Amino acid sequence: MILKINLFKFFFLLFFLFSSHLNANNIAVFNMNKVFLESINFQNFIEKIKKDKKKEIDFLSTQKNNIQELEKKIDTDKLILDNNELNSLIESYHNSIDEYNQNISIIEKKYEKVIGYNEKILVKSIANIVKDIATLNDLELVLTETSYFLTSDKIDITKQIIEEINNININFEYNIE
């Protein structure tokens, strides 16, 4: 209990001593997640990625249908096939499943890589906009939503960032390999 009181006194004193150096007019915050979600260009890019990914996965439907047919064949023929033939079918079935899952994994990784790469492009653009806003408004400190607990709307520059990010043409890259 004494430790808690001493810690409270310490942080209160620390806040009191250094708060005189902070000027609320020189601090701004923004919500990075909201900027990502409301970036029209980026969201359009993500939608294109989702459609292309779905097309690639749908293209594998033939492979998936073949696996289902092989499974039916195993179920229907297991009583008439000898053990070697049955084991061969089962092995072929498992290999087909492994190949299908590997193909799905390749597609997933490909699109994750493309999205991750383009998220970095967006973050660089956001950083440049934040630098410009900070310079223009003489801001000394800009925080994101993970760095603050409570804030006033007066110092939230999220809307300004969203407006500027939507006014520039960011060239997202599809083929990054």
ABEGO torsion letter per residue (X at the ends): XAAAAAAAAAAAAAAAAAAAABBAAABBBBBAAAAAAABAAAAAAAAAAAAAAAAAAAAAAAAAAAAAAAAAAAAAAAAABBAAAAAAAAAAAAAAAAAAAAAAAAAAAAAAAAAAAAAAAAAAAAAAAAAAAAAAAGBABBBBAAABABBBAAABAAAAAAAAAAABBBBBBABAX
